């Protein structure tokens, strides 16, 4: 079983649930997982504009399962700023943190809407990466700020993510990016697992469980709001 599915099933029974940023890839959504695991209500919050292909594919997928879902097209941080964010008991968010220019602020927004638990997954960096382009080392407490990489570091990481992790495009690493704080497309940050968990603790979560996923290129955590 997908570890994220296991964590959701552990805490969602009889509770409200929201998946934040789960439209990409359609089948990667966790709304249907929460519904099958006994969630009282389910919602999707995603920045994709209303009527986009991603929303249409998602709606078709849920309709095939007979699941009713509240659909909210917005940046979750904007919802919190406006005071219009829903409050739900269990939140899932995967594949968003490292794309956000302000990760602590983003995690703080997730803490505002998650009344009980957050299941969080992010791409993370290996502590040591070496190939013919050189060596890259980062301490356990470290976070890579991708815009700051020099060309040698970028070459080392690009080869790793393309060949070892099998990622075709990591904008900002394997491909050049324009660093606009309003753009959530590039890979802005790559924390170590230790740094990712510490960031979550800083905004008011307690780590109940966590483990590496995606061949240790990502980390998944079950967090409790405190």
CORDALIN-V831337 format. One record per backbone hydrogen bond with DSSP energy under -1.0 kcal/mol. NH is the residue of the N-H (numbers start at 1). CO is the residue of the C=O. If there is no record, write none. Layout:
BEGIN
((NH	CO) (NH	CO))
END
This chain:
BEGIN
((6	2) (7	3) (8	4) (9	5) (10	6) (11	8) (12	8) (14	38) (15	12) (17	41) (18	90) (19	43) (20	92) (21	45) (26	23) (27	25) (29	26) (34	30) (35	31) (36	32) (37	33) (38	35) (39	34) (40	15) (43	17) (44	70) (45	19) (46	72) (52	49) (56	52) (57	53) (58	54) (59	55) (60	56) (61	57) (62	58) (63	59) (64	60) (67	62) (70	42) (72	44) (74	46) (79	75) (80	76) (81	77) (82	78) (84	79) (85	79) (88	113) (90	16) (91	117) (92	18) (93	119) (95	121) (99	96) (100	97) (106	102) (107	103) (108	104) (109	105) (110	106) (111	107) (112	108) (113	109) (114	110) (115	88) (116	89) (117	89) (118	223) (119	91) (120	221) (121	93) (122	219) (124	217) (125	191) (129	136) (131	134) (134	131) (136	129) (138	127) (142	139) (144	190) (146	188) (148	145) (149	146) (154	150) (155	151) (156	152) (157	153) (158	154) (159	155) (160	156) (161	157) (162	158) (163	159) (164	160) (165	160) (167	161) (172	175) (173	170) (174	170) (175	170) (180	178) (183	180) (187	171) (188	98) (189	98) (190	144) (192	142) (196	192) (197	193) (198	194) (199	195) (200	196) (201	197) (202	198) (203	199) (204	201) (205	200) (206	224) (208	222) (209	222) (211	220) (213	218) (217	214) (218	213) (219	122) (220	211) (221	120) (222	209) (223	118) (224	206) (225	116) (226	204))
END
